[in-house]
Amino acid sequence: MASIFSKIIAGEIPSYKIAEDDDYYAFLDINPLKKGHTLVIPKKEVDYIFDLDDKTIAGLHLFAKKVAVAIKKVIPCRRVGVLVLGMEVPHAHIHLIPLEKETDILLTNPKLNLTPQEMKGIAARIRLAFEI
């Protein structure tokens, strides 16, 4: 069965899309730790990030870098942290999380409760910065 992320890529489940190309897709996490918390995924459905072929994993990180630069342009933060766990969804993915301090990246922190309007606005601002 297709992962939830494959269903997002296919448009079967809505997302707050940040960026997309032929091989990768970036969208806001619906349970964000911080405003701008974004997931970056390969369109190829592979469960474990280190099972990706070399070209795909390298491309995933380069795509994530472009997304992180866009996030930093519009979300006030000291850095954009990178987190790879891969346990919660069986589809390789990278979390990009705006940080003020190291503990901002802890997945045990309370999640933000943002309205759909807030999520749309954040996605639109990051998407615009990505395209520039």
Secondary structure in CASP SS format (residue, H / E / C, confidence):
PFRMAT SS
TARGET T0000
AUTHOR 0000-0000-0000
METHOD secondary structure of the structure
MODEL  1
M C 1.00
A C 1.00
S C 1.00
I H 1.00
F H 1.00
S H 1.00
K H 1.00
I H 1.00
I H 1.00
A C 1.00
G C 1.00
E C 1.00
I C 1.00
P C 1.00
S C 1.00
Y C 1.00
K E 1.00
I E 1.00
A E 1.00
E E 1.00
D C 1.00
D C 1.00
D C 1.00
Y E 1.00
Y E 1.00
A E 1.00
F E 1.00
L E 1.00
D C 1.00
I C 1.00
N C 1.00
P C 1.00
L C 1.00
K C 1.00
K C 1.00
G C 1.00
H C 1.00
T E 1.00
L E 1.00
V E 1.00
I E 1.00
P E 1.00
K C 1.00
K C 1.00
E C 1.00
V C 1.00
D C 1.00
Y C 1.00
I H 1.00
F H 1.00
D H 1.00
L C 1.00
D C 1.00
D H 1.00
K H 1.00
T H 1.00
I H 1.00
A H 1.00
G H 1.00
L H 1.00
H H 1.00
L H 1.00
F H 1.00
A H 1.00
K H 1.00
K H 1.00
V H 1.00
A H 1.00
V H 1.00
A H 1.00
I H 1.00
K H 1.00
K H 1.00
V H 1.00
I C 1.00
P C 1.00
C C 1.00
R C 1.00
R E 1.00
V E 1.00
G E 1.00
V E 1.00
L E 1.00
V C 1.00
L C 1.00
G C 1.00
M C 1.00
E C 1.00
V C 1.00
P C 1.00
H C 1.00
A C 1.00
H C 1.00
I E 1.00
H E 1.00
L E 1.00
I E 1.00
P E 1.00
L E 1.00
E C 1.00
K C 1.00
E H 1.00
T H 1.00
D H 1.00
I H 1.00
L C 1.00
L C 1.00
T C 1.00
N C 1.00
P C 1.00
K C 1.00
L C 1.00
N C 1.00
L C 1.00
T C 1.00
P H 1.00
Q H 1.00
E H 1.00
M H 1.00
K H 1.00
G H 1.00
I H 1.00
A H 1.00
A H 1.00
R H 1.00
I H 1.00
R H 1.00
L H 1.00
A H 1.00
F H 1.00
E H 1.00
I C 1.00
END
